[in-house]
Amino acid sequence: MRRRTCLAIDLRDDAEAIAEYERLHEPGAVWPEVIADLRSNGYEEMTIWRTGNRLIMIADIETDATPTKNPAVQSIVDRWEDLTASLMQALPGTGDQVRWIEMKCVFDLSLHRPSASGS
């Protein structure tokens, strides 16, 4: 079983930072140790969407997964996180900490039954 989560962060409002972030996330560009670490921590699916400088991450995570730090790759994962964080800025109202913030789900179509009239 898995759970879906949605997170948000802003990139620096700078065309070069935005382009670099997208370049780093092209297929084959994300460091293989980072991909392996995500999968070993229960991430089954993950997409990142952008509008302007706002990023939204949608991730499906195995509910039984226990996040762990693998010492063999942790320094590489930390370097990746530092690199991508250098292109980001904190969301408004979240202080100075540059990190992904989990969002609250306020609507889920699957929880709404269709009406008899079809509208």
Biopython code that builds the backbone (N, CA, C, O; Angstrom):
import numpy as np
from Bio.PDB.StructureBuilder import StructureBuilder

atoms = [
    (1, "MET", "N", (0.843, -1.174, 0.000)),
    (1, "MET", "CA", (0.000, 0.000, 0.000)),
    (1, "MET", "C", (0.895, 1.247, 0.000)),
    (1, "MET", "O", (2.016, 1.240, 0.510)),
    (2, "ARG", "N", (0.361, 2.297, -0.584)),
    (2, "ARG", "CA", (1.156, 3.525, -0.629)),
    (2, "ARG", "C", (0.301, 4.739, -0.305)),
    (2, "ARG", "O", (-0.928, 4.714, -0.362)),
    (3, "ARG", "N", (1.011, 5.793, 0.034)),
    (3, "ARG", "CA", (0.336, 7.058, 0.289)),
    (3, "ARG", "C", (0.890, 8.096, -0.667)),
    (3, "ARG", "O", (2.055, 8.038, -1.059)),
    (4, "ARG", "N", (0.052, 9.035, -1.034)),
    (4, "ARG", "CA", (0.470, 10.115, -1.924)),
    (4, "ARG", "C", (0.708, 11.356, -1.073)),
    (4, "ARG", "O", (-0.054, 11.658, -0.155)),
    (5, "THR", "N", (1.770, 12.059, -1.396)),
    (5, "THR", "CA", (2.057, 13.318, -0.728)),
    (5, "THR", "C", (2.380, 14.363, -1.785)),
    (5, "THR", "O", (2.839, 14.039, -2.881)),
    (6, "CYS", "N", (2.138, 15.603, -1.445)),
    (6, "CYS", "CA", (2.422, 16.710, -2.349)),
    (6, "CYS", "C", (3.214, 17.744, -1.552)),
    (6, "CYS", "O", (2.835, 18.108, -0.439)),
    (7, "LEU", "N", (4.308, 18.209, -2.131)),
    (7, "LEU", "CA", (5.176, 19.169, -1.459)),
    (7, "LEU", "C", (5.450, 20.344, -2.383)),
    (7, "LEU", "O", (5.332, 20.223, -3.603)),
    (8, "ALA", "N", (5.814, 21.474, -1.807)),
    (8, "ALA", "CA", (6.078, 22.672, -2.606)),
    (8, "ALA", "C", (7.357, 23.357, -2.126)),
    (8, "ALA", "O", (7.753, 23.251, -0.965)),
    (9, "ILE", "N", (7.975, 24.051, -3.052)),
    (9, "ILE", "CA", (9.152, 24.904, -2.775)),
    (9, "ILE", "C", (9.222, 25.900, -3.928)),
    (9, "ILE", "O", (8.648, 25.666, -4.992)),
    (10, "ASP", "N", (9.910, 26.986, -3.721)),
    (10, "ASP", "CA", (10.147, 27.947, -4.796)),
    (10, "ASP", "C", (11.602, 27.888, -5.226)),
    (10, "ASP", "O", (12.509, 27.743, -4.406)),
    (11, "LEU", "N", (11.800, 28.003, -6.532)),
    (11, "LEU", "CA", (13.138, 28.234, -7.050)),
    (11, "LEU", "C", (13.442, 29.717, -6.905)),
    (11, "LEU", "O", (12.531, 30.536, -6.788)),
    (12, "ARG", "N", (14.713, 30.057, -6.913)),
    (12, "ARG", "CA", (15.054, 31.489, -6.981)),
    (12, "ARG", "C", (14.384, 32.047, -8.226)),
    (12, "ARG", "O", (14.357, 31.387, -9.265)),
    (13, "ASP", "N", (13.855, 33.233, -8.132)),
    (13, "ASP", "CA", (13.148, 33.845, -9.259)),
    (13, "ASP", "C", (14.178, 34.411, -10.234)),
    (13, "ASP", "O", (14.334, 35.623, -10.383)),
    (14, "ASP", "N", (14.865, 33.491, -10.883)),
    (14, "ASP", "CA", (15.983, 33.821, -11.756)),
    (14, "ASP", "C", (15.986, 32.808, -12.901)),
    (14, "ASP", "O", (16.015, 31.602, -12.660)),
    (15, "ALA", "N", (15.958, 33.286, -14.131)),
    (15, "ALA", "CA", (15.852, 32.398, -15.293)),
    (15, "ALA", "C", (16.980, 31.370, -15.343)),
    (15, "ALA", "O", (16.751, 30.224, -15.730)),
    (16, "GLU", "N", (18.192, 31.760, -14.957)),
    (16, "GLU", "CA", (19.319, 30.830, -14.986)),
    (16, "GLU", "C", (19.161, 29.731, -13.944)),
    (16, "GLU", "O", (19.463, 28.570, -14.220)),
    (17, "ALA", "N", (18.690, 30.084, -12.744)),
    (17, "ALA", "CA", (18.476, 29.081, -11.691)),
    (17, "ALA", "C", (17.384, 28.097, -12.107)),
    (17, "ALA", "O", (17.513, 26.890, -11.899)),
    (18, "ILE", "N", (16.319, 28.617, -12.692)),
    (18, "ILE", "CA", (15.215, 27.760, -13.139)),
    (18, "ILE", "C", (15.699, 26.810, -14.228)),
    (18, "ILE", "O", (15.403, 25.615, -14.183)),
    (19, "ALA", "N", (16.438, 27.328, -15.204)),
    (19, "ALA", "CA", (16.958, 26.493, -16.287)),
    (19, "ALA", "C", (17.917, 25.431, -15.753)),
    (19, "ALA", "O", (17.885, 24.287, -16.206)),
    (20, "GLU", "N", (18.759, 25.793, -14.804)),
    (20, "GLU", "CA", (19.707, 24.833, -14.229)),
    (20, "GLU", "C", (18.964, 23.739, -13.464)),
    (20, "GLU", "O", (19.322, 22.566, -13.567)),
    (21, "TYR", "N", (17.940, 24.104, -12.704)),
    (21, "TYR", "CA", (17.162, 23.098, -11.970)),
    (21, "TYR", "C", (16.535, 22.109, -12.952)),
    (21, "TYR", "O", (16.586, 20.897, -12.739)),
    (22, "GLU", "N", (15.949, 22.628, -14.016)),
    (22, "GLU", "CA", (15.331, 21.739, -15.002)),
    (22, "GLU", "C", (16.389, 20.858, -15.676)),
    (22, "GLU", "O", (16.146, 19.673, -15.909)),
    (23, "ARG", "N", (17.543, 21.418, -15.987)),
    (23, "ARG", "CA", (18.614, 20.635, -16.604)),
    (23, "ARG", "C", (19.045, 19.500, -15.682)),
    (23, "ARG", "O", (19.248, 18.373, -16.135)),
    (24, "LEU", "N", (19.183, 19.792, -14.396)),
    (24, "LEU", "CA", (19.611, 18.779, -13.430)),
    (24, "LEU", "C", (18.606, 17.636, -13.297)),
    (24, "LEU", "O", (18.963, 16.535, -12.877)),
    (25, "HIS", "N", (17.352, 17.898, -13.657)),
    (25, "HIS", "CA", (16.305, 16.891, -13.479)),
    (25, "HIS", "C", (15.872, 16.219, -14.787)),
    (25, "HIS", "O", (14.884, 15.485, -14.804)),
    (26, "GLU", "N", (16.596, 16.460, -15.871)),
    (26, "GLU", "CA", (16.307, 15.775, -17.130)),
    (26, "GLU", "C", (16.595, 14.283, -16.965)),
    (26, "GLU", "O", (17.421, 13.897, -16.138)),
    (27, "PRO", "N", (15.911, 13.437, -17.756)),
    (27, "PRO", "CA", (16.193, 11.996, -17.680)),
    (27, "PRO", "C", (17.683, 11.722, -17.863)),
    (27, "PRO", "O", (18.306, 12.199, -18.812)),
    (28, "GLY", "N", (18.237, 10.950, -16.940)),
    (28, "GLY", "CA", (19.649, 10.600, -16.984)),
    (28, "GLY", "C", (20.561, 11.584, -16.282)),
    (28, "GLY", "O", (21.739, 11.289, -16.083)),
    (29, "ALA", "N", (20.044, 12.759, -15.897)),
    (29, "ALA", "CA", (20.897, 13.765, -15.266)),
    (29, "ALA", "C", (20.936, 13.654, -13.744)),
    (29, "ALA", "O", (21.924, 14.032, -13.115)),
    (30, "VAL", "N", (19.861, 13.137, -13.156)),
    (30, "VAL", "CA", (19.853, 12.983, -11.686)),
    (30, "VAL", "C", (20.851, 11.886, -11.336)),
    (30, "VAL", "O", (20.858, 10.816, -11.946)),
    (31, "TRP", "N", (21.685, 12.167, -10.351)),
    (31, "TRP", "CA", (22.730, 11.223, -9.973)),
    (31, "TRP", "C", (22.115, 9.869, -9.606)),
    (31, "TRP", "O", (21.137, 9.831, -8.860)),
    (32, "PRO", "N", (22.660, 8.766, -10.108)),
    (32, "PRO", "CA", (22.072, 7.449, -9.860)),
    (32, "PRO", "C", (21.968, 7.100, -8.378)),
    (32, "PRO", "O", (21.053, 6.383, -7.974)),
    (33, "GLU", "N", (22.890, 7.595, -7.572)),
    (33, "GLU", "CA", (22.834, 7.328, -6.131)),
    (33, "GLU", "C", (21.601, 7.988, -5.504)),
    (33, "GLU", "O", (21.024, 7.459, -4.553)),
    (34, "VAL", "N", (21.205, 9.141, -6.040)),
    (34, "VAL", "CA", (20.026, 9.848, -5.543)),
    (34, "VAL", "C", (18.766, 9.060, -5.899)),
    (34, "VAL", "O", (17.876, 8.887, -5.066)),
    (35, "ILE", "N", (18.701, 8.586, -7.143)),
    (35, "ILE", "CA", (17.561, 7.764, -7.578)),
    (35, "ILE", "C", (17.473, 6.504, -6.723)),
    (35, "ILE", "O", (16.392, 6.150, -6.251)),
    (36, "ALA", "N", (18.589, 5.832, -6.523)),
    (36, "ALA", "CA", (18.607, 4.603, -5.724)),
    (36, "ALA", "C", (18.187, 4.882, -4.283)),
    (36, "ALA", "O", (17.468, 4.085, -3.681)),
    (37, "ASP", "N", (18.632, 6.007, -3.729)),
    (37, "ASP", "CA", (18.278, 6.363, -2.359)),
    (37, "ASP", "C", (16.771, 6.620, -2.237)),
    (37, "ASP", "O", (16.142, 6.180, -1.274)),
    (38, "LEU", "N", (16.201, 7.322, -3.200)),
    (38, "LEU", "CA", (14.748, 7.555, -3.179)),
    (38, "LEU", "C", (14.002, 6.227, -3.201)),
    (38, "LEU", "O", (13.098, 6.005, -2.395)),
    (39, "ARG", "N", (14.372, 5.362, -4.101)),
    (39, "ARG", "CA", (13.686, 4.069, -4.218)),
    (39, "ARG", "C", (13.870, 3.224, -2.962)),
    (39, "ARG", "O", (12.932, 2.556, -2.526)),
    (40, "SER", "N", (15.059, 3.242, -2.378)),
    (40, "SER", "CA", (15.293, 2.438, -1.174)),
    (40, "SER", "C", (14.532, 2.989, 0.025)),
    (40, "SER", "O", (14.343, 2.286, 1.018)),
    (41, "ASN", "N", (14.098, 4.235, -0.060)),
    (41, "ASN", "CA", (13.322, 4.835, 1.015)),
    (41, "ASN", "C", (11.822, 4.812, 0.736)),
    (41, "ASN", "O", (11.055, 5.540, 1.367)),
    (42, "GLY", "N", (11.408, 3.969, -0.215)),
    (42, "GLY", "CA", (9.991, 3.727, -0.423)),
    (42, "GLY", "C", (9.300, 4.586, -1.454)),
    (42, "GLY", "O", (8.092, 4.451, -1.650)),
    (43, "TYR", "N", (10.029, 5.470, -2.124)),
    (43, "TYR", "CA", (9.409, 6.291, -3.170)),
    (43, "TYR", "C", (9.164, 5.409, -4.387)),
    (43, "TYR", "O", (10.104, 4.916, -5.010)),
    (44, "GLU", "N", (7.882, 5.216, -4.721)),
    (44, "GLU", "CA", (7.525, 4.379, -5.863)),
    (44, "GLU", "C", (7.337, 5.218, -7.118)),
    (44, "GLU", "O", (7.694, 4.791, -8.216)),
    (45, "GLU", "N", (6.783, 6.397, -6.960)),
    (45, "GLU", "CA", (6.569, 7.334, -8.062)),
    (45, "GLU", "C", (6.863, 8.734, -7.548)),
    (45, "GLU", "O", (6.624, 9.035, -6.378)),
    (46, "MET", "N", (7.381, 9.589, -8.424)),
    (46, "MET", "CA", (7.611, 10.978, -8.052)),
    (46, "MET", "C", (7.629, 11.813, -9.323)),
    (46, "MET", "O", (8.291, 11.468, -10.303)),
    (47, "THR", "N", (6.895, 12.912, -9.291)),
    (47, "THR", "CA", (6.971, 13.889, -10.370)),
    (47, "THR", "C", (7.135, 15.258, -9.744)),
    (47, "THR", "O", (6.657, 15.511, -8.638)),
    (48, "ILE", "N", (7.816, 16.138, -10.461)),
    (48, "ILE", "CA", (7.966, 17.529, -10.036)),
    (48, "ILE", "C", (7.428, 18.390, -11.164)),
    (48, "ILE", "O", (7.818, 18.238, -12.321)),
    (49, "TRP", "N", (6.523, 19.301, -10.811)),
    (49, "TRP", "CA", (5.876, 20.196, -11.765)),
    (49, "TRP", "C", (6.298, 21.622, -11.436)),
    (49, "TRP", "O", (6.570, 21.948, -10.281)),
    (50, "ARG", "N", (6.349, 22.480, -12.476)),
    (50, "ARG", "CA", (6.768, 23.865, -12.272)),
    (50, "ARG", "C", (5.809, 24.812, -12.968)),
    (50, "ARG", "O", (5.346, 24.553, -14.079)),
    (51, "THR", "N", (5.523, 25.909, -12.296)),
    (51, "THR", "CA", (4.903, 27.074, -12.928)),
    (51, "THR", "C", (5.658, 28.286, -12.394)),
    (51, "THR", "O", (5.778, 28.465, -11.182)),
    (52, "GLY", "N", (6.161, 29.108, -13.295)),
    (52, "GLY", "CA", (6.997, 30.224, -12.847)),
    (52, "GLY", "C", (8.175, 29.664, -12.070)),
    (52, "GLY", "O", (8.907, 28.808, -12.567)),
    (53, "ASN", "N", (8.354, 30.151, -10.848)),
    (53, "ASN", "CA", (9.437, 29.623, -10.018)),
    (53, "ASN", "C", (8.924, 28.684, -8.921)),
    (53, "ASN", "O", (9.697, 28.271, -8.057)),
    (54, "ARG", "N", (7.632, 28.343, -8.945)),
    (54, "ARG", "CA", (7.047, 27.432, -7.945)),
    (54, "ARG", "C", (7.157, 25.990, -8.426)),
    (54, "ARG", "O", (6.809, 25.670, -9.562)),
    (55, "LEU", "N", (7.652, 25.120, -7.532)),
    (55, "LEU", "CA", (7.732, 23.691, -7.807)),
    (55, "LEU", "C", (6.737, 22.951, -6.917)),
    (55, "LEU", "O", (6.557, 23.289, -5.747)),
    (56, "ILE", "N", (6.095, 21.937, -7.495)),
    (56, "ILE", "CA", (5.213, 21.046, -6.755)),
    (56, "ILE", "C", (5.713, 19.625, -7.005)),
    (56, "ILE", "O", (5.904, 19.221, -8.152)),
    (57, "MET", "N", (5.922, 18.879, -5.938)),
    (57, "MET", "CA", (6.337, 17.484, -6.040)),
    (57, "MET", "C", (5.160, 16.612, -5.619)),
    (57, "MET", "O", (4.560, 16.830, -4.566)),
    (58, "ILE", "N", (4.836, 15.630, -6.444)),
    (58, "ILE", "CA", (3.816, 14.646, -6.103)),
    (58, "ILE", "C", (4.541, 13.313, -6.015)),
    (58, "ILE", "O", (5.194, 12.881, -6.966)),
    (59, "ALA", "N", (4.417, 12.663, -4.853)),
    (59, "ALA", "CA", (5.146, 11.422, -4.642)),
    (59, "ALA", "C", (4.232, 10.367, -4.034)),
    (59, "ALA", "O", (3.423, 10.650, -3.151)),
    (60, "ASP", "N", (4.384, 9.148, -4.529)),
    (60, "ASP", "CA", (3.720, 7.989, -3.949)),
    (60, "ASP", "C", (4.791, 7.207, -3.209)),
    (60, "ASP", "O", (5.801, 6.799, -3.783)),
    (61, "ILE", "N", (4.542, 7.005, -1.904)),
    (61, "ILE", "CA", (5.531, 6.396, -1.027)),
    (61, "ILE", "C", (4.930, 5.149, -0.394)),
    (61, "ILE", "O", (3.794, 5.171, 0.080)),
    (62, "GLU", "N", (5.682, 4.080, -0.388)),
    (62, "GLU", "CA", (5.250, 2.851, 0.271)),
    (62, "GLU", "C", (4.981, 3.152, 1.742)),
    (62, "GLU", "O", (5.851, 3.671, 2.442)),
    (63, "THR", "N", (3.771, 2.826, 2.212)),
    (63, "THR", "CA", (3.393, 3.186, 3.583)),
    (63, "THR", "C", (4.215, 2.452, 4.635)),
    (63, "THR", "O", (4.380, 2.952, 5.747)),
    (64, "ASP", "N", (4.730, 1.276, 4.299)),
    (64, "ASP", "CA", (5.524, 0.520, 5.263)),
    (64, "ASP", "C", (7.004, 0.904, 5.243)),
    (64, "ASP", "O", (7.791, 0.385, 6.033)),
    (65, "ALA", "N", (7.378, 1.802, 4.352)),
    (65, "ALA", "CA", (8.789, 2.181, 4.231)),
    (65, "ALA", "C", (9.240, 2.965, 5.456)),
    (65, "ALA", "O", (8.518, 3.818, 5.971)),
    (66, "THR", "N", (10.429, 2.661, 5.902)),
    (66, "THR", "CA", (11.045, 3.395, 7.004)),
    (66, "THR", "C", (12.217, 4.168, 6.431)),
    (66, "THR", "O", (13.224, 3.578, 6.040)),
    (67, "PRO", "N", (12.090, 5.508, 6.378)),
    (67, "PRO", "CA", (13.199, 6.287, 5.816)),
    (67, "PRO", "C", (14.503, 6.023, 6.574)),
    (67, "PRO", "O", (14.549, 6.097, 7.802)),
    (68, "THR", "N", (15.539, 5.719, 5.832)),
    (68, "THR", "CA", (16.853, 5.483, 6.427)),
    (68, "THR", "C", (17.906, 6.212, 5.611)),
    (68, "THR", "O", (17.729, 6.475, 4.421)),
    (69, "LYS", "N", (18.985, 6.523, 6.267)),
    (69, "LYS", "CA", (20.121, 7.134, 5.586)),
    (69, "LYS", "C", (21.166, 6.056, 5.377)),
    (69, "LYS", "O", (21.666, 5.460, 6.331)),
    (70, "ASN", "N", (21.486, 5.815, 4.122)),
    (70, "ASN", "CA", (22.479, 4.816, 3.770)),
    (70, "ASN", "C", (23.857, 5.474, 3.827)),
    (70, "ASN", "O", (24.166, 6.325, 2.994)),
    (71, "PRO", "N", (24.683, 5.092, 4.795)),
    (71, "PRO", "CA", (26.000, 5.739, 4.929)),
    (71, "PRO", "C", (26.854, 5.656, 3.670)),
    (71, "PRO", "O", (27.696, 6.524, 3.436)),
    (72, "ALA", "N", (26.649, 4.625, 2.861)),
    (72, "ALA", "CA", (27.465, 4.446, 1.657)),
    (72, "ALA", "C", (27.210, 5.534, 0.621)),
    (72, "ALA", "O", (28.093, 5.843, -0.180)),
    (73, "VAL", "N", (26.003, 6.124, 0.625)),
    (73, "VAL", "CA", (25.674, 7.134, -0.388)),
    (73, "VAL", "C", (25.250, 8.467, 0.223)),
    (73, "VAL", "O", (24.957, 9.412, -0.509)),
    (74, "GLN", "N", (25.213, 8.557, 1.552)),
    (74, "GLN", "CA", (24.672, 9.763, 2.184)),
    (74, "GLN", "C", (25.434, 11.020, 1.804)),
    (74, "GLN", "O", (24.817, 12.071, 1.629)),
    (75, "SER", "N", (26.745, 10.952, 1.671)),
    (75, "SER", "CA", (27.492, 12.161, 1.313)),
    (75, "SER", "C", (27.134, 12.622, -0.101)),
    (75, "SER", "O", (27.119, 13.821, -0.378)),
    (76, "ILE", "N", (26.846, 11.672, -0.996)),
    (76, "ILE", "CA", (26.445, 12.019, -2.365)),
    (76, "ILE", "C", (25.052, 12.641, -2.352)),
    (76, "ILE", "O", (24.818, 13.659, -3.004)),
    (77, "VAL", "N", (24.125, 12.029, -1.607)),
    (77, "VAL", "CA", (22.765, 12.571, -1.486)),
    (77, "VAL", "C", (22.815, 13.973, -0.880)),
    (77, "VAL", "O", (22.112, 14.873, -1.340)),
    (78, "ASP", "N", (23.639, 14.161, 0.145)),
    (78, "ASP", "CA", (23.776, 15.482, 0.771)),
    (78, "ASP", "C", (24.306, 16.513, -0.237)),
    (78, "ASP", "O", (23.838, 17.651, -0.261)),
    (79, "ARG", "N", (25.273, 16.119, -1.061)),
    (79, "ARG", "CA", (25.800, 17.038, -2.081)),
    (79, "ARG", "C", (24.722, 17.406, -3.086)),
    (79, "ARG", "O", (24.630, 18.565, -3.490)),
    (80, "TRP", "N", (23.894, 16.432, -3.504)),
    (80, "TRP", "CA", (22.790, 16.694, -4.426)),
    (80, "TRP", "C", (21.803, 17.681, -3.794)),
    (80, "TRP", "O", (21.373, 18.641, -4.433)),
    (81, "GLU", "N", (21.455, 17.429, -2.540)),
    (81, "GLU", "CA", (20.506, 18.315, -1.854)),
    (81, "GLU", "C", (21.073, 19.720, -1.710)),
    (81, "GLU", "O", (20.341, 20.697, -1.863)),
    (82, "ASP", "N", (22.364, 19.837, -1.420)),
    (82, "ASP", "CA", (22.993, 21.163, -1.339)),
    (82, "ASP", "C", (22.974, 21.857, -2.698)),
    (82, "ASP", "O", (22.695, 23.053, -2.788)),
    (83, "LEU", "N", (23.273, 21.100, -3.756)),
    (83, "LEU", "CA", (23.284, 21.663, -5.105)),
    (83, "LEU", "C", (21.901, 22.188, -5.482)),
    (83, "LEU", "O", (21.776, 23.324, -5.938)),
    (84, "THR", "N", (20.860, 21.371, -5.295)),
    (84, "THR", "CA", (19.520, 21.808, -5.680)),
    (84, "THR", "C", (19.020, 22.912, -4.754)),
    (84, "THR", "O", (18.323, 23.821, -5.206)),
    (85, "ALA", "N", (19.361, 22.849, -3.470)),
    (85, "ALA", "CA", (18.946, 23.900, -2.532)),
    (85, "ALA", "C", (19.551, 25.250, -2.909)),
    (85, "ALA", "O", (18.961, 26.291, -2.624)),
    (86, "SER", "N", (20.716, 25.242, -3.543)),
    (86, "SER", "CA", (21.347, 26.508, -3.945)),
    (86, "SER", "C", (20.533, 27.223, -5.022)),
    (86, "SER", "O", (20.736, 28.411, -5.273)),
    (87, "LEU", "N", (19.620, 26.503, -5.651)),
    (87, "LEU", "CA", (18.768, 27.078, -6.698)),
    (87, "LEU", "C", (17.388, 27.457, -6.161)),
    (87, "LEU", "O", (16.558, 27.993, -6.895)),
    (88, "MET", "N", (17.145, 27.177, -4.876)),
    (88, "MET", "CA", (15.826, 27.354, -4.279)),
    (88, "MET", "C", (15.789, 28.503, -3.282)),
    (88, "MET", "O", (16.815, 29.039, -2.865)),
    (89, "GLN", "N", (14.555, 28.858, -2.919)),
    (89, "GLN", "CA", (14.330, 29.820, -1.835)),
    (89, "GLN", "C", (13.131, 29.334, -1.040)),
    (89, "GLN", "O", (12.302, 28.580, -1.549)),
    (90, "ALA", "N", (13.044, 29.765, 0.200)),
    (90, "ALA", "CA", (11.947, 29.346, 1.073)),
    (90, "ALA", "C", (10.618, 29.874, 0.542)),
    (90, "ALA", "O", (10.549, 30.944, -0.062)),
    (91, "LEU", "N", (9.575, 29.104, 0.782)),
    (91, "LEU", "CA", (8.232, 29.572, 0.443)),
    (91, "LEU", "C", (7.866, 30.758, 1.327)),
    (91, "LEU", "O", (8.307, 30.823, 2.475)),
    (92, "PRO", "N", (7.070, 31.699, 0.820)),
    (92, "PRO", "CA", (6.627, 32.817, 1.663)),
    (92, "PRO", "C", (5.934, 32.288, 2.921)),
    (92, "PRO", "O", (5.134, 31.354, 2.865)),
    (93, "GLY", "N", (6.259, 32.902, 4.043)),
    (93, "GLY", "CA", (5.625, 32.549, 5.311)),
    (93, "GLY", "C", (6.203, 31.334, 6.001)),
    (93, "GLY", "O", (5.669, 30.892, 7.019)),
    (94, "THR", "N", (7.303, 30.772, 5.465)),
    (94, "THR", "CA", (7.881, 29.575, 6.084)),
    (94, "THR", "C", (9.229, 29.844, 6.746)),
    (94, "THR", "O", (9.918, 28.909, 7.154)),
    (95, "GLY", "N", (9.602, 31.097, 6.853)),
    (95, "GLY", "CA", (10.890, 31.411, 7.461)),
    (95, "GLY", "C", (12.017, 31.312, 6.454)),
    (95, "GLY", "O", (11.791, 31.359, 5.245)),
    (96, "ASP", "N", (13.223, 31.178, 6.957)),
    (96, "ASP", "CA", (14.406, 31.166, 6.100)),
    (96, "ASP", "C", (14.822, 29.779, 5.641)),
    (96, "ASP", "O", (15.695, 29.648, 4.784)),
    (97, "GLN", "N", (14.210, 28.744, 6.198)),
    (97, "GLN", "CA", (14.651, 27.392, 5.878)),
    (97, "GLN", "C", (14.207, 26.996, 4.475)),
    (97, "GLN", "O", (13.016, 26.958, 4.168)),
    (98, "VAL", "N", (15.185, 26.706, 3.639)),
    (98, "VAL", "CA", (14.916, 26.304, 2.261)),
    (98, "VAL", "C", (14.717, 24.790, 2.264)),
    (98, "VAL", "O", (15.677, 24.021, 2.290)),
    (99, "ARG", "N", (13.447, 24.381, 2.237)),
    (99, "ARG", "CA", (13.134, 22.957, 2.206)),
    (99, "ARG", "C", (11.745, 22.764, 1.622)),
    (99, "ARG", "O", (10.911, 23.670, 1.633)),
    (100, "TRP", "N", (11.521, 21.564, 1.114)),
    (100, "TRP", "CA", (10.208, 21.213, 0.596)),
    (100, "TRP", "C", (9.214, 21.217, 1.754)),
    (100, "TRP", "O", (9.512, 20.699, 2.830)),
    (101, "ILE", "N", (8.036, 21.799, 1.539)),
    (101, "ILE", "CA", (6.984, 21.879, 2.554)),
    (101, "ILE", "C", (5.818, 21.006, 2.103)),
    (101, "ILE", "O", (5.330, 21.143, 0.981)),
    (102, "GLU", "N", (5.370, 20.103, 2.986)),
    (102, "GLU", "CA", (4.239, 19.243, 2.646)),
    (102, "GLU", "C", (2.963, 20.071, 2.591)),
    (102, "GLU", "O", (2.710, 20.919, 3.447)),
    (103, "MET", "N", (2.167, 19.801, 1.560)),
    (103, "MET", "CA", (0.916, 20.521, 1.360)),
    (103, "MET", "C", (-0.256, 19.712, 1.917)),
    (103, "MET", "O", (-0.172, 18.492, 2.055)),
    (104, "LYS", "N", (-1.333, 20.400, 2.230)),
    (104, "LYS", "CA", (-2.551, 19.769, 2.729)),
    (104, "LYS", "C", (-3.495, 19.534, 1.550)),
    (104, "LYS", "O", (-3.735, 20.444, 0.756)),
    (105, "CYS", "N", (-4.027, 18.327, 1.434)),
    (105, "CYS", "CA", (-5.000, 18.020, 0.390)),
    (105, "CYS", "C", (-6.345, 18.635, 0.796)),
    (105, "CYS", "O", (-6.859, 18.354, 1.879)),
    (106, "VAL", "N", (-6.902, 19.464, -0.068)),
    (106, "VAL", "CA", (-8.183, 20.102, 0.233)),
    (106, "VAL", "C", (-9.303, 19.620, -0.686)),
    (106, "VAL", "O", (-10.462, 19.981, -0.478)),
    (107, "PHE", "N", (-8.979, 18.810, -1.701)),
    (107, "PHE", "CA", (-9.990, 18.256, -2.585)),
    (107, "PHE", "C", (-9.472, 16.960, -3.188)),
    (107, "PHE", "O", (-8.329, 16.883, -3.639)),
    (108, "ASP", "N", (-10.331, 15.940, -3.192)),
    (108, "ASP", "CA", (-10.009, 14.654, -3.789)),
    (108, "ASP", "C", (-11.255, 14.183, -4.527)),
    (108, "ASP", "O", (-12.244, 13.804, -3.900)),
    (109, "LEU", "N", (-11.208, 14.207, -5.853)),
    (109, "LEU", "CA", (-12.359, 13.835, -6.670)),
    (109, "LEU", "C", (-12.885, 12.454, -6.318)),
    (109, "LEU", "O", (-14.093, 12.225, -6.374)),
    (110, "SER", "N", (-12.005, 11.532, -5.957)),
    (110, "SER", "CA", (-12.426, 10.163, -5.672)),
    (110, "SER", "C", (-13.347, 10.083, -4.452)),
    (110, "SER", "O", (-14.019, 9.072, -4.251)),
    (111, "LEU", "N", (-13.381, 11.134, -3.644)),
    (111, "LEU", "CA", (-14.240, 11.138, -2.450)),
    (111, "LEU", "C", (-15.626, 11.736, -2.732)),
    (111, "LEU", "O", (-16.468, 11.811, -1.837)),
    (112, "HIS", "N", (-15.851, 12.153, -3.955)),
    (112, "HIS", "CA", (-17.130, 12.771, -4.341)),
    (112, "HIS", "C", (-17.872, 11.834, -5.281)),
    (112, "HIS", "O", (-17.351, 11.429, -6.320)),
    (113, "ARG", "N", (-19.091, 11.498, -4.897)),
    (113, "ARG", "CA", (-19.926, 10.643, -5.757)),
    (113, "ARG", "C", (-20.526, 11.474, -6.856)),
    (113, "ARG", "O", (-20.866, 12.638, -6.646)),
    (114, "PRO", "N", (-20.662, 10.879, -8.052)),
    (114, "PRO", "CA", (-21.338, 11.607, -9.122)),
    (114, "PRO", "C", (-22.822, 11.817, -8.760)),
    (114, "PRO", "O", (-23.446, 10.953, -8.144)),
    (115, "SER", "N", (-23.356, 12.940, -9.137)),
    (115, "SER", "CA", (-24.764, 13.203, -8.855)),
    (115, "SER", "C", (-25.639, 12.456, -9.856)),
    (115, "SER", "O", (-25.181, 12.082, -10.935)),
    (116, "ALA", "N", (-26.883, 12.244, -9.494)),
    (116, "ALA", "CA", (-27.819, 11.524, -10.361)),
    (116, "ALA", "C", (-28.048, 12.258, -11.663)),
    (116, "ALA", "O", (-28.279, 11.625, -12.693)),
    (117, "SER", "N", (-27.989, 13.585, -11.642)),
    (117, "SER", "CA", (-28.226, 14.346, -12.852)),
    (117, "SER", "C", (-26.992, 14.414, -13.751)),
    (117, "SER", "O", (-27.076, 14.868, -14.892)),
    (118, "GLY", "N", (-25.858, 13.967, -13.240)),
    (118, "GLY", "CA", (-24.637, 13.981, -14.035)),
    (118, "GLY", "C", (-23.920, 15.310, -14.006)),
    (118, "GLY", "O", (-22.913, 15.474, -14.695)),
    (119, "SER", "N", (-24.406, 16.274, -13.226)),
    (119, "SER", "CA", (-23.725, 17.559, -13.145)),
    (119, "SER", "C", (-23.160, 17.808, -11.784)),
    (119, "SER", "O", (-22.552, 18.853, -11.550)),
]
sb = StructureBuilder()
sb.init_structure("model")
sb.init_model(0)
sb.init_chain("A")
sb.init_seg("    ")
for serial, (resi, resn, name, xyz) in enumerate(atoms, 1):
    if name == "N":
        sb.init_residue(resn, " ", resi, " ")
    sb.init_atom(name, np.array(xyz, "f"), 0.0, 1.0, " ", f" {name:<3s}", serial, name[0])
structure = sb.get_structure()
